[in-house]
Amino acid sequence: MTIKFRVYFWLAWMLLGGFSALLGAETDGTWQQWRGPERNGQFEGTTWPKEMTKENFRQEWKIQLASSYSSPVVDKEKVYTTESLPSGKEQVTAYHRATGKLAWSQSWDGSMKVPFFAASNGSWIRSTPALANDKLFVLGMQERLICLDTRTGQKLWEMNIPEILQTPEPAFGGVSSPMIVNNALYVQAGGGVIKVDTDSGDLIWTSNLSKDAMNQSPFASPRIHTLDGKEQIIALGRTSLSGIDPQNGKQLWEQKVPAFRGMNILTPTFVGQSILTATYGGKTHLITPAHNPDKDWTTTETWNQRFQGYMSNPVVIGKNAYLHGRSGRMVCLNTETGQINWTSSESLGKYCSMINQNDRILALSNNGKLRLLSANPNAYEIISSLEISDEDTWAHIAMADQQIFIRSLNTLTTWHWEDSIPH
């Protein structure tokens, strides 16, 4: 490799953030964790068709399953999905991507019941697994962390988080989706954040744990980001957003984020050196942490907006964020000013999972309707739409190559875009 090529390679790696390598997730034909390679809903694979029609959007296979809310994850050969079985066990099942044939399944004791006032949403497994180095990491409802061999389904290790941390079983179940960085796993559990060695299953550190069973179940999932030159874990808890040192678990900074009954649910969204979040019963916020070498970290609320988020994570395209809210409508927010450019003319339901490529967005509503939207900052614009499920579709979309993986409440379906164009 010549010096000139090394320089160009290094610059390209830095511009892209070097992030896929850090997370152990490939962008070529895989979808290995919650919301994709960088946990931001961005798809960088095969170019999408201009529109989505019944002729070019074909169902490849469909499997009946027990209930689950977690998203499927995908490697080069297989797709993995979770289930809460009627027997009271939780299960991961692996299928061959090409055929839908069963590869293996593995189950463990893990069922629980959520409080009566949340029972209408079911007590099914919610956390999305993570893939890295031929291992699959799954967080169950009782906050049991399971590591499986992706080739055979063999259980490699198991961690009973409440038992080890001496924290109560979470009232709403384990929700946070694990994140892999280098050879460590990070997950929001025990009311805070924990770091675990992926090979041994040993606990490395804990941060901000809570003994309050009702209010300690973290709903969000962590991400990693570099702010003011310092790499840190960004975690949204039930009451606040914080930055945590990945080496030792030390909290670097904290910003209170008010929400109704602590319903801070969104995975942190990065906008340059700032973090976007939106809460149920609260507001949309852009928060900017900063570090003075002579002082501690500080946080500034750059702006806030009265629009309420809920469970659906936004996608950021250019200087605009496309955010689905508690009202069911989508807005386009200018991330520099916090001003709303437009509000959708229709409700997209209670939940809407989104991924985007360049200037287009695939949005799946919880009622089984899939929309292809133009990321137009001037108007809400639907390019095409299809009804793809008659079941609830609360799980997030997964996509790899020309395949789209849809986890309905009781089915896993694989779809194919016929006229996708390779890069």
C-alpha positions in Angstrom: 0.0 0.0 0.0 1.6 3.3 -1.0 1.8 6.3 1.3 -0.6 8.3 -0.9 -3.1 5.5 -0.8 -2.8 5.1 2.9 -3.5 8.8 3.3 -6.6 8.6 1.1 -7.8 5.5 2.9 -7.3 7.1 6.3 -9.2 10.3 5.3 -12.1 8.2 3.9 -12.2 6.1 7.0 -12.3 9.3 9.2 -15.0 10.9 7.0 -17.2 7.8 7.4 -16.5 7.8 11.1 -14.8 4.4 11.0 -18.0 3.4 12.8 -18.9 0.1 11.2 -15.5 -1.3 12.1 -15.9 -0.1 15.7 -19.3 -1.7 16.1 -18.3 -5.0 14.4 -21.1 -4.5 11.9 -20.8 -4.7 8.1 -22.7 -2.5 5.7 -22.4 -5.0 2.9 -25.4 -7.3 2.9 -26.0 -7.4 6.7 -28.1 -5.7 9.4 -26.4 -6.8 12.6 -28.1 -4.7 15.3 -30.8 -2.3 16.3 -31.5 0.2 13.5 -28.6 -0.9 11.3 -24.8 -0.7 11.2 -24.6 2.7 13.0 -27.9 2.5 14.9 -29.2 5.5 13.0 -31.6 3.9 10.4 -29.2 4.7 7.5 -29.0 2.1 4.7 -25.9 2.3 2.5 -26.3 -0.9 0.5 -28.0 -1.5 -2.9 -29.7 1.5 -4.4 -33.5 1.5 -3.9 -35.9 1.5 -6.8 -37.6 4.7 -7.8 -40.9 3.4 -6.5 -42.4 0.5 -4.6 -45.1 -1.4 -6.5 -46.8 -4.8 -6.3 -44.8 -5.8 -9.4 -41.4 -5.0 -8.1 -41.9 -5.7 -4.4 -42.2 -9.5 -4.0 -42.7 -11.6 -0.9 -40.0 -14.4 -0.8 -41.1 -16.4 2.2 -43.2 -16.1 5.4 -42.9 -18.0 8.7 -45.5 -18.2 11.5 -44.0 -17.5 15.0 -44.9 -16.7 18.6 -45.2 -13.1 19.6 -42.3 -10.6 19.6 -41.7 -6.8 19.3 -37.9 -7.0 18.6 -36.5 -6.4 15.2 -34.8 -9.2 13.2 -31.0 -9.0 12.6 -29.2 -10.4 9.6 -25.8 -11.7 8.7 -24.6 -12.9 5.3 -26.5 -16.2 5.5 -29.1 -16.1 8.2 -31.8 -14.0 9.8 -32.4 -14.2 13.5 -35.7 -13.4 15.4 -37.0 -13.6 18.9 -40.2 -15.1 20.3 -42.0 -15.3 23.6 -43.4 -18.8 23.7 -46.8 -19.8 25.2 -44.8 -22.2 27.5 -43.3 -19.2 29.3 -39.9 -19.5 27.6 -38.1 -17.0 25.3 -36.6 -18.2 22.1 -34.2 -17.1 19.3 -34.8 -18.8 15.9 -32.4 -18.6 12.9 -33.6 -19.1 9.3 -31.6 -19.3 6.1 -32.1 -16.0 4.2 -32.4 -17.5 0.8 -35.0 -20.1 1.6 -36.6 -19.4 5.0 -35.7 -22.9 6.1 -35.0 -23.4 9.8 -31.3 -23.3 10.8 -31.6 -23.7 14.6 -33.5 -22.5 17.6 -32.6 -21.9 21.2 -34.8 -21.2 24.2 -34.6 -20.3 27.9 -36.9 -19.6 30.9 -37.6 -15.9 30.8 -41.3 -14.8 30.6 -42.8 -12.1 32.8 -45.9 -10.0 33.0 -45.8 -6.2 32.6 -48.0 -4.0 34.9 -51.7 -4.1 34.3 -51.8 -0.6 32.9 -49.3 -1.6 30.2 -50.8 -5.0 29.5 -52.6 -3.9 26.3 -49.1 -3.8 24.7 -48.4 -7.4 25.7 -45.5 -8.9 27.7 -43.5 -10.1 24.7 -39.8 -9.8 24.3 -38.8 -6.3 23.0 -35.0 -6.0 22.9 -33.4 -6.4 19.5 -30.4 -8.8 19.5 -26.9 -7.8 18.3 -24.5 -9.8 16.1 -20.7 -9.8 16.2 -17.9 -12.3 15.5 -20.2 -15.3 15.1 -22.0 -14.5 18.3 -25.6 -13.4 18.9 -26.4 -11.4 22.1 -30.0 -11.3 23.3 -31.5 -9.4 26.3 -34.7 -11.1 27.5 -37.6 -9.6 29.4 -36.2 -10.6 32.8 -32.9 -8.9 31.9 -31.2 -12.2 31.2 -28.4 -11.6 28.8 -27.7 -14.6 26.5 -24.8 -15.2 24.2 -25.3 -17.8 21.4 -23.1 -19.3 18.7 -24.6 -18.1 15.4 -23.5 -21.2 13.6 -25.1 -23.8 15.9 -27.4 -21.9 18.3 -25.3 -23.3 21.2 -25.5 -21.2 24.4 -22.0 -19.9 25.2 -22.8 -17.9 28.3 -25.7 -16.4 30.3 -25.9 -13.4 32.7 -28.8 -12.9 35.1 -28.4 -9.2 35.4 -30.8 -8.5 38.3 -29.1 -11.3 40.3 -25.6 -10.1 39.6 -26.3 -6.4 40.1 -28.7 -7.0 43.0 -31.3 -4.8 41.2 -35.0 -5.7 41.0 -36.5 -7.4 38.0 -37.6 -4.5 35.7 -41.3 -3.8 35.9 -41.7 -3.3 32.1 -39.1 -5.9 31.1 -35.7 -5.6 29.4 -36.2 -3.2 26.5 -32.8 -1.8 25.6 -31.0 -3.3 22.5 -27.4 -4.4 23.2 -24.5 -2.6 21.4 -21.1 -4.1 20.5 -18.0 -1.9 20.3 -14.7 -3.7 19.8 -14.9 -6.7 22.1 -17.3 -5.2 24.6 -21.1 -5.2 25.0 -23.0 -2.2 26.3 -26.7 -2.4 27.3 -29.0 -0.2 29.4 -30.1 -2.5 32.3 -30.4 -2.4 36.0 -31.7 1.2 35.6 -28.3 2.3 34.2 -25.7 1.1 31.7 -23.4 -2.0 32.0 -20.4 -3.1 30.1 -19.8 -6.9 29.5 -16.9 -8.8 27.9 -18.4 -10.5 24.9 -16.1 -13.6 25.1 -16.4 -14.4 28.8 -19.7 -12.8 29.8 -17.8 -11.1 32.7 -19.2 -7.8 34.0 -16.6 -5.0 33.4 -18.4 -2.0 34.9 -21.8 -0.6 35.9 -23.0 3.0 35.7 -26.0 4.8 37.3 -27.8 1.7 38.5 -31.3 2.0 40.2 -33.1 0.0 42.8 -36.5 1.4 41.8 -38.3 -1.5 40.0 -41.1 0.7 38.5 -38.9 3.5 37.2 -35.6 1.7 36.6 -36.5 -0.1 33.4 -34.5 1.9 30.7 -36.6 2.1 27.5 -33.9 3.5 25.2 -30.8 2.0 23.6 -27.2 3.3 23.8 -25.0 4.6 21.1 -21.3 5.7 20.9 -20.2 9.1 19.7 -17.1 11.4 20.0 -17.9 14.8 21.5 -15.1 17.4 21.9 -12.6 14.7 21.1 -13.8 12.3 23.8 -15.4 9.0 22.7 -18.3 8.2 25.0 -21.4 6.1 25.5 -24.5 8.2 25.0 -27.5 6.9 27.0 -31.0 8.2 27.5 -32.4 7.0 30.8 -35.9 7.4 32.2 -35.2 11.0 33.4 -32.0 12.2 31.8 -29.5 12.0 29.0 -25.9 11.3 29.8 -22.4 10.7 28.4 -20.4 7.8 30.0 -16.7 7.0 29.6 -16.5 3.6 27.9 -13.3 2.7 29.7 -14.5 3.0 33.3 -18.2 3.8 33.3 -17.7 7.3 34.8 -20.5 9.7 34.0 -19.0 12.7 32.2 -22.2 14.8 32.0 -25.9 14.6 32.5 -28.9 16.6 31.2 -32.3 16.2 32.7 -35.0 15.4 30.1 -38.6 15.7 31.4 -41.1 13.1 30.2 -44.5 11.8 31.4 -43.8 8.9 33.8 -40.2 8.8 32.6 -41.2 7.7 29.1 -37.9 8.6 27.4 -37.8 5.9 24.7 -35.8 7.1 21.7 -32.3 6.0 20.9 -30.1 9.2 20.9 -29.9 10.9 17.5 -26.6 12.7 16.6 -26.6 16.0 14.8 -22.9 16.9 14.6 -21.8 17.6 18.1 -25.3 17.7 19.4 -27.9 15.1 20.4 -31.6 15.1 19.4 -34.3 13.5 21.5 -38.1 13.8 21.8 -40.3 12.7 24.7 -43.8 11.5 25.5 -45.5 14.2 27.5 -42.5 16.5 27.0 -40.8 18.2 24.1 -38.2 17.8 21.4 -34.7 18.9 22.5 -31.3 19.5 20.9 -28.7 19.2 23.6 -25.0 20.1 23.1 -22.4 18.8 25.6 -19.0 20.6 25.7 -15.8 20.2 27.6 -13.6 23.0 29.0 -10.1 21.6 29.8 -10.1 23.6 33.0 -13.6 22.6 34.0 -16.1 19.8 34.0 -18.4 19.0 31.1 -21.4 21.3 30.6 -24.6 20.8 28.6 -26.6 23.4 26.7 -30.1 23.1 25.4 -29.6 24.6 21.9 -33.3 24.6 21.3 -36.5 22.9 22.2 -39.7 22.4 20.3 -43.2 21.6 21.7 -43.7 18.6 19.4 -43.9 15.4 21.4 -42.1 12.2 20.4 -43.1 8.8 21.6 -41.4 5.5 20.5 -40.4 6.1 16.9 -36.8 7.1 16.2 -36.1 9.9 13.7 -33.8 9.8 10.7 -31.6 12.8 9.9 -31.0 13.8 6.3 -28.9 16.9 5.8 -30.0 19.6 8.2 -33.4 18.1 8.7 -34.8 15.5 11.0 -37.9 13.4 10.1 -39.7 12.6 13.3 -42.9 10.6 14.0 -44.7 11.8 17.2 -47.2 11.0 19.9 -49.9 12.5 17.7 -49.3 9.9 15.0 -48.2 12.6 12.5 -44.7 13.1 11.1 -42.8 16.4 11.1 -39.8 17.6 9.3 -37.6 19.6 11.8 -34.8 22.0 10.9 -32.1 20.8 13.2 -30.3 24.2 13.2 -33.3 26.2 14.4 -35.8 23.6 15.8 -38.5 25.0 13.5 -41.0 22.7 12.0 -40.9 22.8 8.2 -44.1 20.7 7.8 -46.5 18.3 9.5 -47.8 15.3 7.6 -51.4 15.5 6.3 -52.2 12.0 7.7 -51.5 10.0 10.9 -49.0 7.2 10.5 -50.3 5.4 13.5 -48.9 4.9 17.0 -45.5 3.7 15.8 -43.5 4.2 12.7 -40.1 2.6 12.1 -38.0 4.4 9.5 -34.8 3.7 7.5 -33.5 6.0 4.8 -31.2 6.1 1.8 -30.1 9.4 0.5 -33.2 11.5 -0.1 -35.8 8.8 0.5 -37.3 7.1 3.6 -39.0 3.7 4.1 -41.6 4.1 6.8 -43.5 1.1 8.3 -46.5 2.0 10.4 -47.7 -0.4 13.2 -50.8 -1.2 11.1 -48.7 -3.0 8.4 -48.6 -0.1 5.9 -45.2 0.5 4.3 -44.6 3.9 2.7 -41.8 5.1 0.5 -41.4 8.8 1.2 -39.4 11.6 -0.4 -37.2 13.3 2.2 -38.5 16.7 1.0 -37.9 19.5 3.5 -40.7 21.5 1.9 -43.6 19.1 1.9 -44.8 15.7 3.1 -44.5 13.6 -0.1 -45.5 9.9 -0.5 -43.9 8.3 -3.5 -45.7 5.0 -3.1 -47.2 2.7 -0.4 -48.2 -0.9 0.1 -50.2 -2.8 2.7 -47.8 -5.6 3.6 -49.2 -7.1 6.7 -52.6 -7.6 8.4 -50.9 -8.0 11.8 -49.4 -5.4 14.0 -45.9 -4.4 12.9 -44.2 -2.9 15.9 -40.7 -4.3 15.2 -38.2 -2.1 13.3 -37.5 -2.7 9.7 -34.3 -4.6 8.8 -32.7 -4.5 5.4 -29.8 -6.2 3.7 -28.9 -6.3 0.0 -32.3 -6.3 -1.9 -34.1 -8.0 1.0 -36.4 -6.3 3.5 -37.2 -8.2 6.7 -40.6 -7.5 8.4 -41.3 -8.9 11.8 -45.1 -8.7 12.4 -46.4 -9.7 15.8 -46.6 -13.4 14.9 -44.8 -13.7 11.5 -41.4 -13.1 9.9 -41.7 -12.1 6.2 -38.9 -11.5 3.7 -39.5 -9.2 0.7 -37.4 -8.5 -2.4 -37.1 -5.3 -4.5 -36.8 -6.6 -8.0 -35.2 -3.6 -9.8 -32.7 -2.5 -7.2 -29.5 -1.2 -8.7 -26.0 -2.3 -7.3 -23.6 0.5 -6.5 
